[in-house]
Amino acid sequence: MSEITAEQVAHLANLARIDLSSEEISRLTLELGQIVDSVAKVAEVATPDVPATSHPMPLTNVFRADTVVPSLTVEQALSGAPDRDGDKFRVPAILDEE
């Protein structure tokens, strides 16, 4: 187990201006100790011959090819609009602006 003490946790909480109860300090002392121990275990096996990885599976681009296809005309797009202003949709104002 690592050497994280309740006094260190209380000191860090004070520096961060976090008001912790004694129960929270006790719990965080144990949790932070476990985190430090876990990082130490990883550091033991992270040798120069082990390559660093950011993801266990290779990542590939999942986007489709960007190809031009026929689209709606302005009239088709606005045909079901309840209100329009020329070639644009007309919508109610929501920001109390003119």
C-alpha positions in Angstrom: 0.0 0.0 0.0 1.2 3.5 -0.8 2.1 6.1 1.8 -0.9 8.5 1.3 -1.8 9.9 4.7 -4.9 11.6 6.0 -2.9 14.7 6.7 -1.8 14.9 3.0 -5.4 14.5 1.9 -6.5 17.2 4.3 -3.7 19.5 3.2 -4.5 19.1 -0.5 -8.2 19.7 0.3 -7.3 22.9 2.1 -5.1 24.0 -0.9 -8.0 23.3 -3.2 -10.4 25.0 -0.9 -12.6 21.9 -0.5 -14.3 21.4 2.8 -14.1 17.6 3.6 -15.5 15.8 6.6 -13.3 13.4 8.5 -15.2 10.5 6.9 -14.5 11.9 3.4 -10.8 12.3 4.3 -10.6 8.7 5.5 -12.4 7.4 2.4 -10.3 9.5 0.0 -7.1 8.5 1.8 -7.9 4.8 0.9 -9.0 5.6 -2.6 -6.0 7.7 -3.5 -3.7 5.1 -2.0 -5.3 2.5 -4.3 -4.9 4.8 -7.3 -1.2 5.4 -6.5 -0.7 1.6 -6.1 -2.4 0.9 -9.4 -0.3 3.4 -11.3 2.8 1.9 -9.7 1.8 -1.6 -11.0 1.4 -0.2 -14.5 4.8 1.6 -14.3 6.4 -1.8 -13.4 5.4 -3.4 -16.7 5.6 -0.3 -18.9 9.2 -0.9 -20.1 10.8 0.6 -23.2 10.1 -2.6 -25.2 6.4 -2.4 -24.6 4.9 0.1 -27.1 2.5 2.7 -25.8 -1.1 2.4 -26.8 -4.0 4.7 -26.7 -6.7 2.2 -27.7 -6.7 -1.6 -27.7 -8.2 -1.9 -31.2 -7.0 -0.1 -34.3 -9.2 2.8 -35.2 -10.3 3.5 -38.7 -12.3 6.2 -40.4 -16.0 5.2 -40.5 -17.2 8.0 -42.7 -18.7 7.3 -46.1 -17.2 8.8 -49.2 -18.4 12.4 -49.9 -20.1 12.1 -53.3 -22.4 14.5 -55.0 -26.0 13.2 -55.5 -29.2 14.8 -56.7 -31.0 16.8 -54.1 -34.3 18.6 -53.6 -35.1 21.8 -55.4 -35.9 24.9 -53.3 -39.6 24.4 -54.2 -39.6 20.8 -53.1 -37.8 21.6 -49.9 -40.3 24.4 -49.0 -43.4 22.7 -50.3 -44.5 21.6 -46.9 -43.4 24.6 -45.0 -46.2 26.3 -43.0 -44.7 29.8 -43.7 -41.9 31.0 -46.0 -40.2 34.1 -47.0 -39.0 33.8 -50.6 -36.5 30.9 -50.7 -36.3 30.6 -46.8 -38.3 29.1 -44.0 -40.1 31.7 -41.8 -40.0 30.7 -38.1 -41.2 32.5 -35.0 -38.7 34.8 -33.2 -37.4 33.2 -30.0 -34.9 35.8 -28.7 -37.2 38.9 -28.5 -35.2 40.5 -31.3 -36.4 42.2 -34.4 
